[in-house]
Amino acid sequence: METERVQIDPDVVKRAIEKASLGYEGIFDYADTQQPYLVLRVRGHAISWLVKTRHRTLKIGTPLPENSNSPGRQRQRSNASTDTLNLRSARERAKREWSKLDGAPPAEPTKLATWTWTELVDRYKAFISDLREDSQGKIVYPSEETKSDVGQALGRAAIKRWEGRQLTSLNEDDFEEALKEIHDGNGWAAHRKVRAYVQAALTWALKHHRKDSGLTREWWKVVALRQRKPKEVRQKQEREKRLRKIKSEFKVAHLGTVLAEHEKFCLARSGNQRISPGVRWGLWWDALTGHRRGSGTWIAIEDVRWEDPLGREGWGLATWQPEVMKTQNEFTLPIPPLGLNIMRCMLRDYREALERAKLKDYKSKWLFASRVIQSEAGDIAVSGSAMANHLRNLRGLRGGNHRNVLKNVPHFSMHIIRSTMGDFLLDHTNLPAGTASLMINHAFPGDRLEALEKLAPTTKQYYVQAQRIPQKTEAMEAWSDALLKAFKAAGGLYPC
């Protein structure tokens, strides 16, 4: 929206009418310097006299050309409605209406047929919390991560101020002001996420609930794009530089040291300082499977097969359901003897934890169940944030006043383990191209998944073929052997 502060005279009215006749893209306000509350607004082909106060904006009429005394103009004036005002009439009416509005609090919102912003947020949250289809008809499963992101984005203070407002009262100016506030206060990444989810919610309302929502055009798509500030660009450059350094430095040997120190740390804790089974064995599980920290431990007991369908002794299978996967596709990994041992130890320690809590009859659907004593959290798997907090604990950054047991290990995050696994399979094995990408369920830099797709493993079981189990088994064997070797080299004893 553009604003020009000027004393409105007949020439200004004429310019405004000409601008409207051509069709102005956006909104242009002529704000009067003589009567600051009087505004002449051009929007598209429409033109209006407005009275604007701190709390309200009121349309009082449309302008009439000031410089025509032709009979046609006189007839138009005499037959015009009282809302067609020349400059003098507009000033007089503006003064009367301003006296009524000035200093008055906003009127109580009235329930209209169209949605308010609050109604849209509630309905959109309900929509993403259930099964749905994407634009291609593919089933999309509800994601806890997405629900959390939407709640955070639409809960930002600059957006929450829209609560109670009709969707029809919002425009690109409101959105741009909110995005600027969020960018300035919370950073570029936060502003980008808010922009994405606000646009998604409004687009959903327009496409599927046009009449109820009252939306008629996609004004949110013309909002000016914000760019990272120079300081933010430099920060991004530094982050990427640090990440490349970490990825190049953190090797399998370091991961073995982490697990060895992790075991010592967990075994030394007792009583209220005891590390929960889900965290102790969950770290092992994430290291072995190379999963994303948010979904690695979200695997149900019923989705584990304790025997290998291909008949390999001491091996099993674990399947992650689509709703916990970022790709929204089922994902299966062959589990080596080390993995079966991790799962058995987890179930044993969890049973003991239940008995200590006098909840021995309690049953969780999750293999890596979270702590049994939860405040209204219900039955959940141990979370990725619990793993991140545990790493902070190992580094001496939480309570306990203990030393940093990872001081000799390059700083890393749980996500780096995926890269370490992929690098090892790429650089230290003779596995076919594409295997590393297949194992981490993501396109890995330098790996060619299409080469692996050309393979045709012979098996009578569809899911074994679809999930490329033979290739994954070779990779998992190489990775688990290397992981266990690095663990023992760091002084670790076989976990039990």
C-alpha positions in Angstrom: 0.0 0.0 0.0 1.3 3.5 -0.9 0.4 6.7 0.8 0.8 10.3 -0.3 0.3 13.0 2.3 -1.2 16.0 0.5 -3.8 18.7 0.9 -6.6 17.2 -1.1 -7.9 19.7 -3.7 -9.8 19.3 -7.0 -6.6 18.5 -8.9 -5.9 15.6 -6.4 -9.4 14.3 -6.8 -9.0 14.4 -10.6 -5.7 12.5 -10.5 -7.3 9.9 -8.2 -10.2 9.4 -10.5 -7.9 9.0 -13.5 -5.8 6.5 -11.6 -8.9 4.5 -10.8 -10.1 4.6 -14.4 -6.9 3.0 -15.5 -7.0 0.4 -12.7 -4.4 0.7 -10.0 -2.7 -2.6 -8.9 -2.8 -2.5 -5.2 -3.9 0.3 -2.8 -3.0 4.1 -3.1 -4.1 6.5 -0.4 -4.2 10.3 -0.6 -4.1 11.3 3.1 -5.3 14.9 3.7 -3.0 17.2 5.6 -5.8 19.6 6.4 -8.1 17.0 7.9 -5.7 14.1 8.8 -8.6 11.6 9.2 -9.8 12.2 5.6 -8.4 9.8 3.0 -9.1 9.4 -0.7 -8.4 5.7 -1.6 -7.8 4.1 -5.0 -8.0 0.4 -5.1 -8.1 -1.3 -8.5 -10.9 0.5 -10.4 -12.6 1.6 -7.2 -12.3 4.9 -5.5 -13.6 5.9 -2.0 -13.7 8.6 0.6 -12.6 7.2 4.0 -12.5 8.4 7.5 -9.6 6.8 9.4 -9.0 6.9 13.1 -6.7 5.0 15.4 -9.3 2.2 15.8 -11.6 2.4 12.8 -11.8 2.9 9.1 -15.2 4.0 7.7 -16.2 4.5 4.0 -18.3 7.7 3.7 -18.8 7.9 -0.1 -17.3 8.1 -3.5 -15.9 11.2 -5.2 -17.5 13.4 -7.7 -15.4 15.4 -10.2 -15.1 19.0 -9.1 -14.4 20.7 -12.5 -17.5 20.0 -14.6 -20.5 22.3 -14.9 -22.0 20.6 -17.9 -25.7 19.8 -17.9 -24.8 16.1 -18.0 -22.7 16.5 -14.9 -25.4 18.6 -13.2 -28.0 15.8 -13.9 -25.6 13.2 -12.6 -25.1 15.2 -9.4 -28.8 15.8 -8.9 -29.6 12.2 -9.4 -26.6 10.8 -7.5 -27.0 9.0 -4.2 -26.0 10.8 -1.0 -22.9 8.7 -1.1 -21.5 10.5 -4.1 -19.7 13.4 -2.6 -17.7 16.4 -4.0 -14.7 17.6 -2.1 -16.6 20.1 0.0 -19.3 17.6 1.0 -16.7 14.9 1.7 -14.9 17.3 4.2 -18.2 18.1 5.9 -19.3 14.5 6.3 -15.8 13.4 7.3 -15.9 16.0 10.1 -19.2 14.7 11.4 -18.3 11.0 11.2 -14.9 11.7 12.8 -16.5 13.3 15.8 -18.5 10.1 16.3 -15.5 7.8 15.9 -12.6 9.7 17.4 -11.3 8.0 20.5 -14.0 5.3 20.4 -12.8 1.7 21.1 -13.2 -0.8 18.4 -16.7 -2.2 18.1 -17.3 -5.6 19.4 -16.9 -8.2 16.6 -20.1 -9.5 15.3 -20.6 -13.1 14.1 -20.7 -13.0 10.3 -21.3 -15.8 7.9 -17.6 -15.9 6.8 -14.8 -17.3 8.9 -12.6 -15.4 11.3 -8.8 -16.0 11.4 -9.4 -17.9 14.6 -11.8 -20.2 12.9 -9.4 -20.8 10.0 -6.6 -21.7 12.4 -8.8 -24.2 14.3 -10.1 -25.8 11.1 -6.7 -26.0 9.4 -5.1 -27.6 12.5 -7.9 -30.2 12.5 -7.3 -30.8 8.8 -3.6 -31.6 9.1 -4.2 -33.7 12.2 -6.1 -36.4 10.2 -5.5 -38.5 7.2 -5.7 -36.5 4.0 -4.7 -36.5 0.3 -2.2 -34.3 -1.5 -2.9 -32.7 -4.9 -1.9 -35.9 -6.7 -4.2 -38.1 -4.6 -1.5 -39.6 -2.4 -2.4 -40.3 1.2 -0.7 -38.0 3.6 -0.4 -39.2 7.2 -0.6 -36.7 10.2 2.8 -35.8 11.4 3.5 -34.7 15.0 6.4 -32.6 13.7 4.2 -30.8 11.2 1.5 -30.2 13.8 4.1 -28.7 16.1 5.5 -26.5 13.3 2.0 -25.2 12.4 1.1 -24.5 16.0 4.3 -22.6 16.5 4.1 -20.6 13.2 0.5 -19.6 13.6 1.0 -18.9 17.3 3.6 -16.1 16.7 2.5 -12.9 18.4 2.4 -10.9 15.2 -0.1 -13.5 13.7 -2.1 -14.0 16.9 -3.1 -10.4 16.7 -5.4 -11.4 13.9 -7.5 -13.5 16.2 -11.2 -12.6 15.9 -10.7 -10.7 12.6 -12.7 -11.7 9.6 -10.6 -13.2 6.8 -12.2 -10.7 4.5 -10.6 -7.9 6.5 -7.0 -9.2 6.1 -4.8 -8.2 3.3 -1.3 -8.2 2.0 -0.3 -5.2 4.1 -1.3 -7.0 7.3 0.7 -10.0 6.3 3.8 -8.0 5.2 3.8 -6.1 8.5 3.6 -9.3 10.5 6.4 -11.0 8.5 8.6 -8.0 9.0 8.0 -8.1 12.8 8.8 -11.8 12.9 11.9 -11.4 10.7 13.2 -8.6 12.9 12.4 -10.4 16.2 12.9 -14.1 15.5 15.1 -14.3 12.4 14.7 -15.2 8.7 14.0 -18.9 9.2 11.1 -18.2 11.5 9.6 -15.7 9.1 9.9 -18.2 6.2 8.1 -20.9 8.2 5.3 -18.5 9.2 4.9 -17.3 5.6 4.7 -20.9 4.3 2.1 -22.0 6.8 -0.1 -18.9 6.7 -0.1 -19.2 2.9 -0.9 -22.9 3.1 -3.8 -22.3 5.5 -5.3 -19.5 3.4 -4.9 -21.4 0.1 -6.6 -24.5 1.7 -9.5 -22.3 2.8 -9.9 -20.6 -0.6 -9.7 -23.9 -2.6 -11.9 -26.0 -0.4 -14.1 -23.6 1.6 -14.4 -20.5 -0.7 -17.9 -19.6 0.3 -17.7 -20.2 4.0 -14.3 -18.5 4.4 -15.3 -15.5 2.3 -12.0 -15.5 0.4 -12.1 -14.6 -3.3 -8.5 -13.9 -4.3 -5.0 -15.1 -3.3 -3.7 -11.8 -1.9 -1.2 -13.7 0.2 0.7 -14.7 -2.8 1.6 -11.2 -3.8 3.3 -10.4 -0.5 6.8 -9.1 -1.1 9.5 -11.6 -0.5 11.9 -10.8 2.3 15.6 -11.5 1.9 18.2 -12.4 4.5 19.9 -9.4 6.0 23.7 -9.2 5.3 24.4 -10.3 8.9 22.1 -13.3 8.4 23.8 -14.2 5.1 27.2 -14.2 6.9 25.7 -16.3 9.7 24.4 -18.8 7.1 27.8 -18.9 5.5 29.5 -19.7 8.8 27.0 -22.4 9.7 27.5 -24.1 6.3 31.3 -23.9 6.8 31.0 -25.4 10.3 28.8 -28.2 9.1 31.1 -29.1 6.2 34.0 -29.2 8.8 32.0 -31.4 11.2 31.0 -33.8 8.4 34.5 -34.2 7.2 35.9 -34.7 10.8 33.4 -37.0 12.4 34.2 -40.6 11.5 33.1 -44.1 12.6 35.9 -44.2 15.1 34.5 -41.1 16.8 31.1 -42.6 16.9 32.6 -45.7 18.6 34.1 -43.5 21.2 30.8 -41.7 21.8 29.0 -45.1 22.4 31.8 -46.3 24.7 31.6 -43.1 26.8 27.8 -43.3 26.6 27.8 -46.8 28.1 30.2 -45.9 30.9 28.0 -42.9 31.7 24.7 -44.8 31.8 26.2 -47.7 33.9 27.5 -45.2 36.4 24.1 -43.6 37.0 21.6 -45.0 39.5 18.5 -43.9 41.5 17.1 -40.5 40.3 20.1 -40.0 38.1 19.5 -43.2 36.2 19.4 -42.8 32.4 16.0 -44.1 31.0 16.1 -47.3 28.9 14.7 -45.4 25.9 17.6 -43.0 25.9 20.3 -45.6 26.6 19.3 -48.0 24.0 17.8 -45.4 21.7 21.2 -43.8 21.1 22.5 -47.2 20.1 19.5 -47.7 17.8 19.9 -44.4 16.1 23.6 -45.0 15.6 23.0 -48.4 14.1 20.1 -47.5 11.8 21.3 -44.0 10.7 17.7 -42.7 11.2 16.6 -39.2 11.6 16.6 -38.4 15.3 12.9 -37.5 15.3 11.7 -40.8 13.8 14.4 -43.4 14.5 12.9 -44.6 17.8 9.3 -44.3 16.7 8.9 -47.9 15.9 6.2 -50.2 17.2 6.9 -53.6 18.8 4.4 -55.2 16.3 6.5 -53.9 13.4 9.6 -55.9 14.5 10.3 -59.3 13.0 12.7 -61.3 15.2 13.6 -63.7 12.4 15.0 -62.9 8.9 12.5 -63.7 6.1 15.5 -64.7 3.9 16.6 -67.2 6.5 19.7 -65.5 7.7 20.4 -66.7 11.3 20.5 -64.1 14.0 18.9 -61.4 11.8 15.5 -59.7 11.8 13.5 -56.9 10.3 12.2 -53.6 11.5 9.6 -51.5 9.7 8.8 -47.8 10.2 5.2 -46.9 9.3 4.5 -44.1 6.8 3.1 -41.7 9.5 6.5 -41.4 11.2 8.6 -41.1 8.0 9.4 -37.7 6.5 8.9 -39.3 3.0 5.4 -40.7 4.1 6.4 -44.1 2.8 6.9 -47.4 4.7 10.6 -48.1 5.4 12.2 -51.4 6.3 15.7 -52.2 7.5 17.3 -55.6 8.1 18.5 -55.8 11.7 21.8 -57.5 12.5 22.6 -59.4 15.7 23.8 -56.2 17.4 20.4 -54.6 16.7 18.4 -57.6 18.0 20.5 -57.4 21.2 19.8 -53.7 21.5 16.0 -54.4 21.2 16.1 -57.2 23.8 18.0 -55.1 26.3 15.6 -52.3 25.8 12.6 -54.5 26.5 14.3 -56.0 29.6 15.3 -52.7 31.1 11.9 -51.2 30.4 10.2 -54.1 32.2 12.5 -53.4 35.2 11.6 -49.7 35.1 7.9 -50.6 35.1 8.4 -52.8 38.2 10.3 -50.1 40.0 7.4 -47.7 39.3 4.9 -50.3 40.4 3.4 -50.4 36.9 4.3 -53.9 35.9 1.0 -54.4 34.0 1.5 -51.3 31.9 2.1 -52.0 28.2 3.5 -49.6 25.6 3.1 -50.1 21.8 6.5 -48.6 21.3 9.7 -50.6 21.3 11.7 -47.6 22.6 9.1 -46.3 25.0 9.6 -43.1 26.8 9.8 -42.8 30.6 6.9 -44.6 32.3 6.1 -41.6 34.5 4.8 -38.9 32.1 2.6 -35.9 32.9 -0.3 -36.4 30.6 2.0 -37.4 27.7 0.4 -40.8 27.2 2.0 -43.7 25.4 4.9 -42.1 23.4 8.3 -43.2 22.1 11.4 -41.6 23.4 11.9 -38.3 21.4 14.7 -36.9 19.4 15.0 -34.0 21.8 15.7 -36.5 24.6 18.6 -37.7 22.6 19.9 -34.2 22.0 19.6 -33.5 25.8 21.5 -36.6 26.5 24.4 -35.5 24.3 24.4 -32.2 26.3 24.5 -34.2 29.4 27.5 -36.2 28.2 29.2 -32.9 27.4 28.6 -31.7 31.0 26.2 -28.9 29.9 23.4 -30.0 32.1 23.0 -30.5 35.9 25.4 -32.8 37.7 28.6 -30.9 37.6 30.4 -33.8 35.8 33.1 -33.5 33.2 32.7 -33.4 29.5 33.2 -37.1 28.6 33.1 -36.2 24.8 35.9 -33.7 25.0 38.1 -35.7 22.6 35.3 -36.1 20.0 34.6 -33.4 17.3 31.4 -31.6 18.1 28.4 -33.3 16.3 24.7 -33.6 16.3 22.5 -36.7 16.0 21.8 -35.8 12.3 25.6 -36.0 11.5 25.4 -39.8 12.3 23.5 -40.2 9.1 26.2 -38.5 7.1 28.9 -40.6 8.8 27.0 -43.8 7.9 26.6 -42.7 4.3 30.2 -41.7 3.9 31.4 -45.0 5.3 29.3 -47.0 2.9 30.4 -44.8 0.0 34.1 -44.7 0.7 34.9 -47.9 2.6 32.9 -50.6 0.9 32.4 -52.0 -2.5 28.7 -51.9 -2.4 26.7 -50.9 -5.5 26.1 -47.2 -6.2 22.9 -46.1 -4.6 23.2 -48.3 -1.5 24.2 -45.4 0.9 21.1 -43.4 -0.3 18.9 -46.5 0.1 20.1 -47.0 3.7 19.5 -43.5 4.9 16.3 -43.2 2.9 17.6 -40.0 1.3 19.5 -38.9 -1.8 23.1 -38.9 -0.6 25.6 -36.5 -2.3 27.8 -38.4 -4.8 25.6 -41.5 -4.7 23.5 -42.7 -7.7 20.3 -44.3 -6.5 19.1 -44.9 -10.1 22.0 -47.4 -10.6 20.6 -49.5 -7.7 17.0 -49.2 -9.0 18.2 -51.2 -12.1 18.9 -54.2 -9.9 16.3 -57.0 -9.8 16.7 -59.1 -6.6 15.0 -62.5 -7.0 12.5 -63.2 -4.2 9.0 -64.4 -3.8 8.1 -61.8 -1.2 7.0 -58.5 -2.6 8.1 -56.3 0.4 11.6 -57.8 0.3 11.9 -56.8 -3.3 10.3 -53.4 -2.9 12.5 -52.5 0.1 15.7 -53.9 -1.5 16.3 -56.1 1.5 19.3 -58.0 0.1 21.2 -54.8 -0.7 20.3 -53.3 2.6 21.5 -56.4 4.4 25.0 -56.2 2.9 25.2 -52.6 3.9 23.9 -53.2 7.4 26.4 -56.0 7.9 29.3 -53.7 6.9 28.1 -50.8 9.0 27.3 -52.8 12.2 30.7 -54.6 12.0 32.5 -51.2 11.6 30.5 -49.7 14.4 31.1 -52.5 16.8 34.8 -52.6 15.9 35.1 -48.8 16.6 33.2 -49.3 19.9 35.5 -52.0 21.2 38.6 -50.1 20.0 37.5 -47.2 22.3 37.4 -49.6 25.3 33.7 -50.6 25.1 32.4 -54.0 26.1 29.6 -55.7 24.2 26.4 -53.9 25.5 24.1 -55.9 27.6 
